[in-house]
Amino acid sequence: MLMDQVQETIAYIEQKTTLKPKVAIVLGSGLNSLADELQKPCVIAYKELPHFVVSTAPGHQGNLIFGYLDDVPVLCMQGRLHVYEGYSLETITYPIRVMAALGIEKLILSNAAGGIDIDFAVGDLMIISDHINFMGRNPLIGANETEFGPRFNDMTFAYDRELRGLAHQTAEELGIKLQEGVYLACTGPSYETPAEIRMFRSWGANAVGMSTVPEVIVAAHCGLKVLAISCISNMAAGILDQPLTEEEVLATGAKVSHDFCRLVKAITAKL
Ligand code: HPA
């Protein structure tokens, strides 16, 4: 049973730290530096954790870090797991189940995404208001363990309205420009084609990426409140007359990292 595995992971974590955060933060591509700001960090590598798999994506360190962000206890995933690494959706969302069983109540997810909305600019931050799952699968397929959540879980309020409001209010206070929109998830690892991007725009997607949606589905299943922030690291395929590169994605992440960290820290302080 999945819950038995989760309890084994938790037993290992509890030997390493007594901290019981209510907030968890998942750091996406190019946005890892927030983890360096944690005070009194307890770093646990994914590779030492029972039932965790390692992160192989560029720029994803693969550490679970417990610590304080300006006096607020938090759990940080420094680097996430992706379906394009060859892992199942069940495997990449396992850490979310561990978080829920540890007592996490609010989850802040971040990612790098391609901008589909032509009113967006590279370097913008976007609050995700809703998503389109174009990964072709759902992480909840299979036997349902009711200790986690119901068989058919509601996704209407998956992106918590109050947290989105708090994010906008905080961004305004800090003078940070914040967009909002619908995130569409593909498996990758190829970037999309220009024809796919035109289709996604007609469907109402504002940004595209290769993560987050499976985690949000499982978080909703476990009853976590979610805030998700995309860093528009590049304009999606075909919008500009230039190829897409991993270097651009990571470089933009590094450039907006300062504002991203300020925003997440200020939001966390209000939770
Ligand atoms: N497409 C998919 N995933 C991404 C992109 C993109 O353009 N940019 C960053 N992650």
Residues whose N, C-alpha, C, O or C-beta is under 5 A from the ligand:
A	BS01	HPA	A112 A113 G114 Y191 E192 V208 G209 M210 S233 A236 V249
